[in-house]
Amino acid sequence: MTVHTPKITGASGRPVIRLLDEAAVNRIAAGEVVERPASAVKELVENALDAGASRIEVDIADGGKTLIRVTDDGCGMTAEDLPLALSRHATSKIDGSDLLDIRSFGFRGEALPSLGSVSRLTITSRAMGHPAAQIACEAGRLTPVRPAALTRGTIIDLRDLFFATPARLKFLRTDRAELQAVAETLRRLAMAEPRVGFTLRDVTGGAARVLLRVDARSGDRADALQGRLSDLLGRDFTENALCIDCEREGLRLQGFAALPTYSRGSSAQQYLCVNGRPVLDRMLFGALRAAYFDVLSRDRHPAAVLNLIADPQRVDVNVHPAKSEVRFREPEAARSLIITALKTALAGAGHRASSTIGAATLQAMRPVYQMDRPSQHSLSRAFAFQSPDPHPFGFAEGPATAPTEERAAPSDEGFLQHPLGAAKAQLHENYILAQTATGIVIVDQHAAHERLVYERLKRQMADTGIRAQALLIPEIVELSPTDCARLLDHAEALATVGLAIEPFGGTAIAIRETPAILGPVNGTALCRDILDELADAGDSALVQARIDAILSRMSCHGSVRSGRQLRGEEMNALLREMEATPLSGQCNHGRPTYVELSLSDIERLFGRR
């Protein structure tokens, strides 16, 4: 259905250009700046931060539709300042000479007059050395300034939001949804300013209910932020996050990024700032995903709180009235810093995995007081005992040897001092049970070795290129026409990772060489896995990203399989290599490779604590 809008025409029938009055201009601006109550809270709290407040309190009623009150202890305003504060494009933040040198949250001078044009707004403020004063604005109409009672700072009372534009009210969500949006906005600002205290109260119906309260944090920036994140995201996040502080090309990245095994099911725990300003920037979020590319599966999301610090001259924050988008003069430099800093930090974490995995393991366990006794055959298969050898030599092929009395209890004190301890047994031909100095570790042998092989492939490729093993008899793989064409299109990239293929007539390809590090592989299965990876990554993925994805799939074919019995020396060799390999705490898809339980955890399972 076509909607025809009426036009204002003159005597000639042509449309007439008119100047809109101030009230209409402010209401239009309000539609850009204030989309919902959370937007109003954001603007008012940012003003309080710009005023140097150390404590900010926000009171909300009916999801912010009937009341938003922001109280701060900032520098305040004088009676002469108040009418100017409600004038369009009047601001104390900039002088207008350089819009590329913005060092404050606000600078456009639009928020207060826009809010005053669509609601009932009252400002009470007191500047140091001046008496308190108050001004009101209702649907754009100002009242005279009058004396007021206030010790310090500013109180902004916003009532009946959008009463002057009732059509906007129809687009708001439920009170609960709007309140949640306000709380999320305040959390983001609280993360950006850890040295400021914040309180959010729901005063609907007259009874105040505290929804959020965080006190100002002291210490250096990293300590203050860590404490604030512990308050807002919980200790689980801070205990499993890596401190980030990296500088390059005049840009600096600070904050905390969680281990891959602390990944989330959504991007809800991703908070990014630029010069302390919370932003929603696609390029920055894309860089964050790229940094975790080969340690998370596609349905998992990293958790991070990061602040990118740059010279204001290199960042344009005047992109959108809401100031949630930015534009970088050198976007690739910003993207590269995020990816490099996070990859370096993750690699530096070594084999470390999330501490929450142990807690989840405990929750999955429960005391068993009675059960049917399994058969002796089931027991022998489920618990294949392997004695550790104090001199591991690697992963040898062949069946596991039966333990003897002489090898049943060798000295493993040296191994116990290692983080992953000494191998004691292999369970269900897939899980290695190891004893550490403070508890036990259970390792998924296939997942762990898959990560080790992947990291070896990447190191080999970076150092000397992946060595290829020529096949005496080429392996012929029949594919569909589409798959054959796709694989041959990537033949050059595949050759760099040790897989040499060529056309063999029709829709078949011939595999001439395979990566030597993988040993004997099933060429058909390998090709189909690579095709799946190429389909997932898409043609838009960068060449290096596609190569890394291919290496990840290849590593599965060269790793220790589930169901293979390992000798004690093989298990210990696997543990030692895990300790020496970055990112070995998670497999290529972000799942944990081992679970650690302390003695106190085990004692709790048996009711000893």
C-alpha positions in Angstrom: 0.0 0.0 0.0 1.4 3.4 -1.0 1.2 6.1 1.6 0.8 9.6 0.2 2.0 12.5 2.4 0.3 15.9 2.1 2.5 18.8 0.9 2.3 22.4 1.8 1.9 24.3 -1.4 1.7 27.9 -2.4 -0.5 29.8 -4.9 1.6 28.3 -7.8 1.0 24.8 -6.6 4.7 24.2 -5.9 5.8 22.9 -2.5 6.8 25.7 -0.1 10.1 25.5 1.9 9.5 26.6 5.4 11.6 26.9 8.6 10.4 24.6 11.3 9.9 26.1 14.7 12.2 25.3 17.6 9.8 22.9 19.2 9.4 20.8 16.1 13.2 20.8 15.5 13.8 19.6 19.1 11.2 16.8 18.7 12.8 15.6 15.5 16.2 15.6 17.3 14.6 13.7 20.2 13.7 10.9 17.8 17.4 10.6 16.8 18.9 11.0 20.3 16.3 9.4 22.5 14.8 6.1 21.2 13.7 4.7 24.5 14.2 5.3 28.3 17.6 3.7 28.2 18.7 6.3 25.7 17.6 9.1 28.0 19.5 7.5 30.9 22.6 7.2 28.8 22.6 10.9 27.9 21.9 12.1 31.4 24.5 9.8 33.0 27.1 10.8 30.4 26.4 14.4 31.3 27.0 13.6 35.0 30.3 11.9 34.1 31.4 14.9 32.1 30.6 17.0 35.2 33.2 15.0 37.2 30.7 13.1 39.3 32.1 10.4 41.7 28.6 9.0 42.6 25.6 8.8 40.3 22.1 7.5 41.3 19.4 6.7 38.9 15.7 6.2 39.9 13.2 4.6 37.5 9.5 4.2 37.6 7.4 2.1 35.1 10.4 1.2 33.1 11.4 4.9 32.7 8.1 5.9 31.1 6.8 7.9 34.0 10.0 8.8 35.8 13.7 9.0 35.3 15.7 10.8 38.0 19.5 11.2 37.8 21.3 12.6 40.8 25.1 13.3 40.8 27.7 15.0 42.9 29.4 16.7 40.0 30.5 20.4 39.5 26.9 21.6 39.0 25.5 24.6 37.2 24.7 28.2 38.1 21.3 29.9 37.7 22.7 31.6 34.5 23.8 28.2 33.1 20.4 26.6 33.4 18.5 28.3 30.4 21.6 27.7 28.2 21.6 24.0 29.1 18.1 23.7 27.6 19.1 25.6 24.5 19.8 23.6 21.3 23.5 23.2 20.5 24.6 24.9 23.7 27.4 22.9 25.4 30.3 23.3 27.8 32.2 20.4 26.3 33.7 22.0 23.2 34.1 25.4 21.6 33.2 24.2 18.1 36.6 24.9 16.6 37.7 21.3 16.3 35.1 18.5 16.0 37.9 15.9 15.7 39.3 16.6 19.2 36.4 15.3 21.4 37.5 14.3 24.9 34.1 14.1 26.6 31.0 11.9 26.4 28.7 14.7 25.3 29.4 17.5 22.8 26.4 18.0 20.5 24.3 20.0 22.9 21.1 18.1 21.9 20.2 15.8 24.7 18.6 18.2 27.3 16.6 20.3 24.9 15.4 17.2 23.0 14.3 15.6 26.3 12.6 18.8 27.4 10.6 18.9 24.1 9.0 15.5 24.6 8.6 15.3 28.4 8.3 17.2 31.7 11.9 18.0 32.7 13.1 19.7 35.8 16.8 20.5 36.5 18.0 21.4 40.0 21.7 22.3 40.3 24.3 24.0 42.5 27.8 25.0 41.5 30.5 25.5 44.1 30.3 29.0 45.5 26.8 29.7 44.0 23.3 29.2 45.3 21.2 26.3 44.1 18.7 27.0 41.3 16.0 25.2 39.4 14.4 25.4 35.9 11.6 23.4 34.3 10.7 22.6 30.8 7.4 21.1 29.6 7.0 20.1 25.9 9.7 22.7 25.0 8.2 25.6 27.1 10.7 26.9 29.8 9.8 28.3 33.1 11.7 31.1 34.8 14.7 30.1 36.9 14.0 30.0 40.6 15.9 29.4 43.8 16.1 25.8 45.2 17.6 23.8 48.0 20.5 21.5 47.1 23.9 20.9 48.7 25.9 20.1 45.6 25.7 18.6 42.1 22.7 18.2 39.9 19.3 16.4 40.0 17.5 15.9 36.7 13.9 14.9 37.0 12.4 13.5 33.8 8.7 12.7 33.9 6.2 11.3 31.4 8.7 10.6 28.7 7.2 11.1 25.2 3.9 12.6 26.5 4.3 15.3 23.9 4.8 12.7 21.2 2.3 9.9 22.2 3.0 8.0 19.0 6.5 7.2 20.3 5.0 5.5 23.4 3.4 2.9 21.2 6.8 1.7 20.1 8.1 1.1 23.6 8.3 -2.4 25.0 7.0 -3.7 28.4 8.1 -2.0 31.6 10.3 -5.0 32.4 12.0 -4.9 29.0 12.7 -1.2 29.2 14.0 -1.5 32.8 16.4 -4.3 31.7 17.6 -2.0 28.8 18.3 0.8 31.3 20.2 -1.6 33.6 22.3 -2.8 30.7 23.1 0.8 29.7 24.2 1.6 33.2 26.3 -1.5 33.4 28.2 -0.5 30.3 28.9 3.0 31.6 29.9 1.5 35.0 32.5 -0.7 33.2 33.8 2.4 31.3 34.2 4.4 34.6 35.2 2.0 37.4 36.2 4.9 39.7 32.7 6.2 39.8 29.9 4.7 42.0 26.5 3.8 40.5 23.1 3.0 41.9 20.0 2.0 40.0 16.6 1.9 41.8 13.1 0.9 40.7 10.7 3.2 42.5 7.6 2.1 40.8 4.7 2.3 43.2 6.7 4.3 45.7 8.8 1.4 47.1 12.5 1.6 46.2 14.1 -1.6 45.0 17.8 -1.5 44.4 18.6 -3.2 41.0 22.3 -2.3 40.8 24.8 -0.8 43.2 28.5 -0.7 42.7 30.9 1.4 44.8 33.7 3.4 43.3 36.9 1.3 42.8 40.4 2.6 43.7 43.9 1.6 42.6 45.4 1.7 39.2 43.2 1.4 36.1 43.6 -2.4 35.7 42.9 -3.1 39.4 39.9 -0.8 39.5 38.4 -2.3 36.3 39.0 -5.9 37.6 37.1 -5.1 40.8 34.3 -3.4 38.9 34.0 -6.4 36.5 33.9 -8.8 39.5 30.9 -6.7 40.8 29.1 -6.7 37.5 30.0 -9.9 35.7 30.9 -12.1 38.7 34.1 -13.6 40.0 33.9 -16.4 37.4 34.7 -13.9 34.7 37.6 -12.2 36.4 39.1 -15.5 37.5 39.0 -16.8 33.9 40.0 -13.6 32.1 43.4 -12.5 30.9 44.6 -8.9 31.6 45.2 -7.1 28.3 47.5 -4.1 27.9 49.1 -3.7 24.5 50.3 -0.7 22.6 51.2 -0.4 18.9 51.3 2.4 16.3 50.0 5.0 18.7 47.0 2.8 19.8 46.6 1.1 23.1 44.3 -1.8 24.1 43.4 -2.4 27.7 40.9 -4.6 29.5 40.2 -8.2 30.1 39.4 -11.1 27.7 38.2 -14.5 28.9 39.7 -17.8 28.2 38.2 -19.7 25.2 36.8 -22.4 27.6 34.8 -19.6 29.3 32.9 -18.9 26.1 29.2 -17.9 26.0 26.2 -18.9 23.9 25.7 -15.3 22.8 27.7 -12.1 22.5 26.0 -10.6 25.6 29.3 -10.5 27.5 31.2 -8.4 24.9 31.7 -4.8 26.0 33.9 -2.5 23.9 34.9 1.1 24.5 36.8 3.6 22.5 38.6 6.2 24.7 36.3 5.1 27.5 33.1 5.6 25.5 30.9 2.4 25.1 30.4 1.8 21.4 28.7 -0.7 19.2 31.1 -1.0 16.3 30.9 -3.8 13.8 34.6 -3.6 12.9 35.7 -3.9 16.5 33.4 -6.8 17.3 34.6 -8.5 14.1 38.2 -8.1 15.2 37.2 -9.7 18.6 35.7 -12.7 16.8 38.7 -13.0 14.5 41.1 -13.2 17.5 39.3 -16.2 18.8 38.8 -17.7 15.4 40.7 -21.0 15.9 39.8 -21.6 19.5 36.0 -21.4 19.4 33.3 -23.1 17.4 31.0 -20.9 15.3 28.1 -21.2 17.8 30.2 -19.9 20.8 31.2 -16.3 21.6 34.1 -14.9 23.5 33.6 -12.8 26.6 35.6 -9.6 26.8 35.7 -6.0 28.2 38.1 -3.9 26.2 39.0 -0.2 25.8 40.8 1.0 22.7 42.7 4.2 23.5 43.6 6.5 20.5 44.4 10.1 19.9 40.9 11.8 19.5 42.2 13.2 16.2 42.3 9.6 14.8 38.7 8.7 15.8 35.5 10.4 14.6 32.8 10.1 17.2 30.5 12.5 15.5 29.0 9.8 13.2 25.5 9.4 14.8 23.6 11.5 17.3 23.5 8.7 19.8 27.4 8.6 19.6 27.4 4.8 19.7 29.3 4.5 16.4 32.8 5.6 15.6 34.9 5.9 12.6 38.7 5.3 12.6 41.2 7.1 10.4 43.2 3.8 10.2 40.7 1.1 10.8 43.1 -1.7 9.9 45.6 -0.6 12.6 42.8 -0.8 15.2 41.7 -4.2 14.0 45.2 -5.6 13.8 46.0 -4.4 17.4 42.9 -6.2 18.8 43.6 -9.4 17.0 47.4 -9.4 17.8 46.9 -8.4 21.5 44.3 -11.1 22.1 46.1 -13.9 20.3 49.3 -13.1 22.2 47.5 -13.1 25.5 45.7 -16.4 24.7 48.9 -18.0 23.6 50.6 -16.8 26.8 48.0 -18.5 28.9 49.5 -21.9 27.8 47.4 -24.9 28.7 45.2 -23.0 31.2 41.5 -23.8 31.0 38.5 -22.2 32.7 38.1 -22.8 36.4 34.3 -23.1 35.8 34.8 -26.5 34.1 35.7 -28.1 37.4 32.6 -26.6 39.1 30.4 -27.9 36.2 32.0 -31.3 36.6 31.1 -31.3 40.3 27.5 -30.4 39.5 27.3 -33.2 37.0 28.5 -35.7 39.7 26.3 -37.1 42.5 26.9 -39.6 45.2 25.8 -43.1 44.2 24.7 -45.3 47.1 23.5 -48.4 45.3 24.1 -49.7 41.8 24.2 -53.0 39.9 27.7 -54.5 39.7 29.0 -54.4 36.1 30.5 -57.5 34.6 34.2 -58.1 34.9 34.6 -57.6 31.1 33.0 -54.2 31.3 35.2 -53.2 34.2 38.4 -54.3 32.4 37.4 -52.3 29.2 36.3 -49.2 31.1 39.4 -49.0 33.3 42.4 -50.1 31.4 45.3 -49.5 33.9 48.4 -48.1 32.4 51.5 -47.5 34.5 53.3 -44.2 33.9 56.9 -44.4 32.8 59.3 -41.7 34.3 61.0 -41.4 30.9 58.4 -40.6 28.3 59.5 -40.8 24.7 56.5 -39.7 22.7 53.4 -41.4 21.2 54.5 -44.8 20.1 52.2 -46.9 17.9 51.1 -50.4 18.9 49.0 -52.0 21.6 49.4 -51.1 25.2 51.5 -53.5 27.2 50.1 -55.2 30.2 51.3 -53.8 33.6 53.7 -55.9 35.7 54.2 -55.9 39.4 57.6 -54.2 38.9 56.0 -51.3 36.9 52.8 -51.0 39.0 54.0 -48.2 41.2 57.0 -46.4 39.8 58.2 -43.2 41.4 56.3 -40.3 39.9 57.2 -37.5 42.4 58.8 -35.5 39.6 55.7 -35.7 37.5 53.4 -34.6 40.3 55.1 -31.2 40.4 54.0 -30.6 36.8 50.6 -28.7 36.4 49.0 -31.7 34.8 50.6 -34.2 37.0 51.4 -37.9 36.5 49.3 -40.2 34.4 47.7 -43.0 36.4 45.2 -44.7 34.2 43.3 -44.6 30.9 39.5 -44.7 31.3 37.1 -45.9 28.5 40.1 -45.9 26.1 39.7 -42.1 25.7 40.3 -40.3 29.1 43.6 -40.0 30.8 43.4 -39.9 34.6 46.4 -38.0 36.2 47.3 -37.2 39.7 48.6 -33.7 40.5 50.1 -32.3 43.7 46.7 -30.9 44.7 44.1 -33.2 43.1 43.4 -35.0 39.8 43.1 -34.1 36.2 41.0 -35.9 33.5 42.2 -35.4 30.0 40.3 -36.0 26.7 43.1 -37.6 24.8 41.7 -37.0 21.3 40.7 -33.4 21.9 44.1 -32.6 23.5 46.1 -34.2 20.8 44.1 -32.6 18.1 45.0 -29.2 19.5 48.7 -30.2 19.8 48.8 -31.4 16.2 47.1 -28.2 15.0 49.6 -26.0 16.9 52.5 -28.0 15.4 51.1 -27.6 11.9 50.8 -23.8 12.4 54.4 -23.6 13.8 55.8 -25.7 11.0 54.0 -23.6 8.4 55.3 -20.4 9.9 58.9 -21.6 10.2 59.7 -23.7 7.2 56.4 -24.6 5.5 54.6 -27.8 6.0 56.5 -30.8 4.8 54.6 -33.0 2.3 54.8 -36.8 2.0 54.6 -38.0 -1.6 52.2 -41.0 -2.1 53.6 -43.9 -4.0 50.2 -44.4 -5.5 48.0 -41.3 -5.8 44.7 -41.5 -4.1 41.7 -40.9 -6.4 38.7 -39.1 -4.9 35.3 -38.9 -6.7 33.4 -35.7 -5.9 30.4 -33.9 -7.2 31.0 -31.3 -9.9 30.5 -28.4 -7.5 32.8 -29.9 -4.8 35.5 -30.8 -7.4 35.5 -27.2 -8.7 35.6 -25.7 -5.2 38.5 -27.9 -4.1 40.5 -27.3 -7.3 40.0 -23.5 -6.9 41.8 -23.8 -3.6 44.6 -26.1 -4.9 47.3 -23.5 -4.5 46.3 -22.7 -0.9 46.1 -26.4 -0.1 49.6 -27.0 -1.6 51.0 -24.5 1.0 49.7 -26.8 3.8 51.2 -30.0 2.3 48.2 -31.3 0.4 48.9 -31.5 -3.4 45.9 -32.3 -5.6 45.3 -32.2 -9.3 42.4 -32.9 -11.7 42.0 -36.6 -12.7 39.3 -36.3 -15.3 35.6 -35.8 -14.9 34.7 -34.9 -11.4 37.6 -36.8 -9.8 40.8 -35.4 -8.2 44.1 -37.1 -7.5 45.9 -36.6 -4.2 49.6 -36.7 -4.9 51.0 -35.5 -1.5 49.7 -35.2 2.1 51.1 -33.4 5.1 53.9 -35.6 6.5 53.0 -34.7 10.1 49.6 -36.4 9.8 51.0 -39.8 8.9 48.7 -42.1 6.9 45.4 -40.4 6.3 42.1 -41.2 4.5 42.3 -38.9 1.6 38.6 -39.0 0.8 37.6 -38.2 4.4 40.2 -35.4 4.5 39.0 -33.8 1.3 35.3 -33.9 2.5 36.3 -32.3 5.8 38.1 -29.5 4.0 35.1 -29.0 1.7 32.9 -28.6 4.8 35.3 -26.1 6.3 35.4 -24.1 3.1 31.6 -24.0 2.9 31.4 -22.8 6.5 34.1 -20.2 6.1 32.7 -18.8 2.9 34.6 -17.2 0.1 34.6 -13.9 2.0 37.0 -15.2 4.6 40.6 -14.0 4.4 43.0 -16.4 2.8 44.9 -16.9 6.1 41.7 -17.6 8.0 40.8 -20.2 5.4 44.2 -21.8 5.7 44.0 -21.9 9.5 40.5 -23.5 9.2 41.9 -26.2 6.9 44.8 -26.9 9.2 42.3 -27.3 12.1 40.4 -29.9 10.1 43.6 -31.6 9.1 44.8 -31.9 12.7 41.8 -34.1 13.5 43.1 -36.7 11.0 46.6 -36.8 12.6 45.6 -37.0 16.3 45.2 -39.9 18.7 41.8 -41.4 18.2 39.2 -42.2 20.9 39.3 -45.9 21.6 43.1 -46.2 21.2 44.9 -47.7 24.2 47.9 -45.7 25.3 51.0 -46.8 27.3 51.9 -44.9 30.4 54.9 -43.2 28.7 52.6 -42.0 25.9 50.1 -40.5 28.3 52.8 -38.7 30.2 54.3 -37.4 27.0 50.9 -36.1 26.0 50.6 -34.3 29.4 54.1 -32.7 29.1 53.4 -31.5 25.6 50.1 -30.0 26.7 51.9 -28.0 29.4 54.4 -26.6 26.8 51.8 -25.8 24.1 49.8 -22.6 24.0 46.0 -22.9 23.9 46.1 -26.6 24.8 43.5 -26.1 27.4 40.8 -26.2 24.7 40.4 -28.2 21.5 40.2 -26.5 18.1 36.4 -25.9 18.6 36.7 -24.3 22.1 35.8 -27.3 24.2 38.0 -28.1 27.2 40.7 -30.7 26.8 40.9 -31.5 30.5 39.0 -31.1 33.8 40.8 -30.4 37.0 39.4 -31.3 40.5 41.2 -30.3 43.7 41.3 -32.5 46.7 38.8 -30.3 48.5 36.4 -30.7 45.5 36.7 -34.5 45.8 36.3 -34.4 49.5 33.1 -32.5 49.1 31.8 -35.2 46.7 32.3 -37.7 49.5 30.8 -35.5 52.2 34.1 -35.0 53.9 33.6 -31.2 53.9 
